Amino acid sequence: MATWDDVRRLALALPETHEDLRRGHMFWVVKDKLFVWERPLRGSDLKALGNAAPEGPILGARVEHLLAKDALIADNPDVFFTTPHFDNYPAILILLEKIALDELEEVIVEAWLSRAPKRVANAYVAEHFGDENG
């Protein structure tokens, strides 16, 4: 459902974000911190996943913590997955062609919020979600 153009549009709409190209793959960064990236499966991933290895474009995304990662995989294993490379690391892999645009936007914003400077993240939350204390 989603494309790299959707990822680019959503990521670059967030404050203080830029796109980078590293080793031939796209990365989106906020204040020098990676939050989403193009992540094709590597040989070790393919070996670990075996016949369960998915095909198609894969997006990596930071998550707030390991519980969020586990929840995403449990809630939608057809879209979200991980590999041993990401064990004990707060990041999730996403089958880009299977994720709905609204869910992709939520994942990208959450990834950005987990990496953005606090003042920038707080300003974004206040502007887009209102003051939760008021």
Secondary structure, 3 states (H helix, E strand, C coil): CCCHHHHHHHHHCCCCEEEEEECCEEEEEECCEEEEEECCCCHHHHHHHHHHCCCCCEEEEECCCHHHHHHHHHHCCCCEECCHHHCCCCEEEEEHHHCCHHHHHHHHHHHHHHHCCHHHHHHHHHHHHCCCCC
